[in-house]
Amino acid sequence: MTVIYQGREGRGAGPDFSGAVIAGPSSLTLRGDIELHVRASSFRAHGHDRDRAYNNVILHVVFEDDVGADTPLFGGGSAPVVALAPWVSARAGELERWLAQPLLWREPCHDALVRMGAAGVAASLEVEGDRRFAEKTERMQARIGEAGVDQALYEGLLEALGYGGNAGAMLALARILPWSVLAAGVGVGGGDEGLVVPPGTRSLRHLEPSLPGPAVPLSHVRESREIRGVAMLLGSAGLLPSQRGHDGPLDTYVQDLEREFGQRSLPSLSPSLWKLWGVRPENTPARRIAGAAALLRSLFLPGAIGQLAAARTVNEAISPLIARASGYWLRHYDVYAGPCRLPPAFIGRSRALEILTNVVLPAAAASGDIGLSSRAQTLFAALPRPASYGQTRFIEAALASKGIRIPINARRAQGMLALNRDWCTQGGCGRCPLS
């Protein structure tokens, strides 16, 4: 068996190594996860055979094979077992001599700063980051041509909020419930938006005296639209309690969501499409969908976020993308979960930076407006990094192994993501731009 790429060590729940590439005796290349145990029987003893998170395991590496058969997976497949005990026993002396020797090889990126200098490494990362940005721009340009700018941005926004492996499901939601349908259902674009009104305005009647009937407080209009938007999104996602087989007591707010969605003839995704296990409470799909609804309400139209690319400062571009929770969602992460302590923000600064980097600025660059495209690229180069990415943490550690560090901003972080995707995980170590 040949290990083309060993993958990266997992963190938290799930397989021990993810994204590995191996080839067996037939030379057929397999890509997936690797799980380690002392004994083969531990896979079942730990409940991994009942956990979907292990469905992509392609190799079960153990010290002792006390089962004598391939390891069964939850999805109906199986993973071959490699037992190391016989190999170690036969080569114990040789292994001991190897371990006593100095380290003979490390990835070339460990001495990249010494060879290339800080400026050279930074420039290389920026070239890769610009290439990744250009790829995002091309994809956004193609989608705008197919679906229009509002739908393309709406899809990008929801996909960017797909935490914990739910990006694909969020994109599917944006397509089964298009922006035009959501906007019409919520009432966006139909006169008063119910959000931006002259100072002192208390109701729709106050704003427009000719409206018939009693005065309707603007707070009621906002609340009604908020419930409609969340109900349409959660119902189309298939995540309302009735769609998930829950028949217990519900909060009044959730009952309103059920009633609102029940009045509409909208298609729904299957609840099984969503990853609901191994996700932190604040990152659950229901809460992220509620956060998307809050962000869309504050921005009115997805097309409006294209204007953020023209912001004069980073903070000016980020602040409209930060959304805070309110009402039911201050203490709840799902539609039939009990109350708990949660962060006050639906979308914080780090995720706002991700949306700006991966959705807003590529859309602005794809707009065809030369001035807007130029400002988008300038802002991209000025953005701080959103957070440390787990999949590129090893590159950062390698670059800092000689005690020298270079600042990592959003542009350089995108460059490391490009290196990991195109070289590190493709058996290209020793040939990448940092080699």
PEUR-V572058 format. One record per backbone hydrogen bond with DSSP energy under -1.0 kcal/mol. NH is the residue of the N-H (numbers start at 1). CO is the residue of the C=O. E is the energy in kcal/mol with one decimal. If there is no record, write none. Layout:
# PEUR-V572058
nh,co,e
NH,CO,E
NH,CO,E
This chain:
# PEUR-V572058
nh,co,e
2,23,-3.2
4,21,-1.8
5,21,-2.3
8,18,-2.0
10,16,-3.7
17,34,-2.2
18,8,-2.2
20,32,-2.7
21,5,-2.9
22,30,-2.5
23,2,-2.4
24,28,-1.1
27,24,-2.2
30,22,-3.1
32,20,-2.3
33,56,-2.7
34,17,-2.6
35,59,-1.9
37,61,-2.0
40,64,-1.8
42,39,-1.5
43,40,-1.4
45,41,-2.0
46,42,-2.4
47,44,-1.6
48,43,-1.9
50,47,-1.5
51,48,-1.5
54,51,-1.8
55,52,-2.1
57,54,-1.6
58,33,-3.0
59,33,-1.1
60,80,-2.7
61,35,-2.4
62,82,-3.0
64,38,-2.8
66,64,-1.1
71,79,-2.9
73,77,-2.6
76,73,-1.6
79,71,-2.5
82,60,-2.5
84,62,-2.5
85,63,-2.2
88,84,-3.0
89,85,-2.5
90,86,-1.9
91,87,-1.4
95,91,-2.7
96,92,-2.2
97,93,-1.9
98,94,-2.2
99,95,-2.5
100,96,-1.1
101,98,-1.3
110,107,-2.3
111,108,-1.4
115,111,-2.3
116,112,-3.4
117,113,-1.5
121,117,-2.3
122,118,-2.5
123,119,-2.3
124,120,-2.1
125,121,-2.5
126,122,-2.2
127,123,-2.2
128,124,-2.0
129,125,-2.6
130,126,-2.6
131,127,-1.9
132,128,-2.2
133,129,-2.2
134,130,-2.4
135,131,-1.9
136,132,-2.0
137,133,-2.2
138,134,-2.3
139,135,-2.1
140,136,-2.4
141,137,-2.6
142,138,-2.1
143,139,-2.2
144,140,-2.6
145,141,-1.9
146,142,-1.3
147,143,-3.1
148,144,-2.1
152,148,-2.2
153,149,-2.5
154,150,-2.4
155,151,-2.6
156,152,-2.2
157,153,-2.7
158,154,-2.3
159,155,-2.7
160,156,-2.1
162,159,-1.7
163,161,-1.9
170,166,-2.2
171,167,-2.1
172,168,-2.1
173,169,-2.1
174,170,-2.1
175,171,-1.2
176,172,-2.2
177,173,-2.2
182,178,-2.3
183,179,-3.1
184,180,-1.7
185,181,-2.3
186,182,-2.3
187,183,-1.8
188,183,-2.1
190,187,-1.4
201,198,-1.8
204,216,-2.4
207,203,-2.0
208,204,-2.5
211,208,-2.2
218,202,-1.9
221,217,-1.5
222,218,-2.7
223,219,-2.3
224,220,-2.7
225,221,-2.4
226,222,-2.5
227,223,-2.3
228,224,-2.3
229,225,-2.6
230,226,-2.3
231,227,-2.7
232,228,-2.6
233,229,-2.1
234,230,-3.1
235,231,-2.6
236,232,-2.0
237,233,-1.6
239,234,-2.5
243,240,-1.1
244,241,-1.1
246,241,-2.4
255,251,-2.3
256,252,-2.1
257,253,-1.7
258,254,-2.5
259,255,-2.5
260,256,-2.6
261,257,-2.5
262,258,-2.3
264,261,-1.9
266,264,-1.1
269,236,-2.6
273,270,-2.0
274,271,-1.6
283,280,-1.9
284,281,-1.4
288,284,-2.2
289,285,-2.5
290,286,-2.1
291,287,-2.1
292,288,-2.2
293,289,-2.3
294,290,-2.1
295,291,-2.3
296,292,-2.6
297,293,-2.1
298,294,-1.9
299,295,-1.7
300,296,-1.1
301,299,-2.3
304,301,-1.7
305,302,-1.7
306,303,-1.2
307,304,-1.6
308,305,-1.3
309,306,-1.1
310,307,-1.5
311,308,-1.9
317,313,-1.4
318,314,-2.0
319,315,-2.6
321,318,-2.2
322,319,-1.4
323,347,-1.1
325,344,-2.6
329,326,-1.4
330,327,-1.7
331,328,-1.3
340,331,-2.6
346,323,-1.8
347,323,-2.3
352,348,-2.2
353,349,-2.1
354,350,-1.6
355,351,-2.4
356,352,-2.3
357,353,-2.7
358,354,-2.9
359,355,-2.0
360,355,-2.1
361,356,-2.5
363,359,-1.9
364,360,-2.3
365,361,-2.6
366,362,-1.5
367,364,-1.2
373,369,-2.8
374,370,-2.3
375,371,-2.2
376,372,-2.3
377,373,-2.0
378,374,-2.0
379,375,-2.6
380,376,-2.4
381,377,-1.8
392,389,-1.1
396,392,-1.8
397,393,-2.4
398,394,-2.2
399,395,-2.7
400,396,-1.5
401,398,-1.3
403,400,-1.9
410,383,-2.1
413,409,-2.5
414,410,-2.3
415,411,-1.4
416,412,-2.0
417,413,-1.9
418,414,-2.0
419,415,-2.2
420,416,-2.5
421,417,-2.2
422,418,-2.6
423,419,-2.4
424,419,-1.8
425,420,-2.0
426,423,-1.6
428,423,-2.6
431,428,-2.3
435,432,-2.3
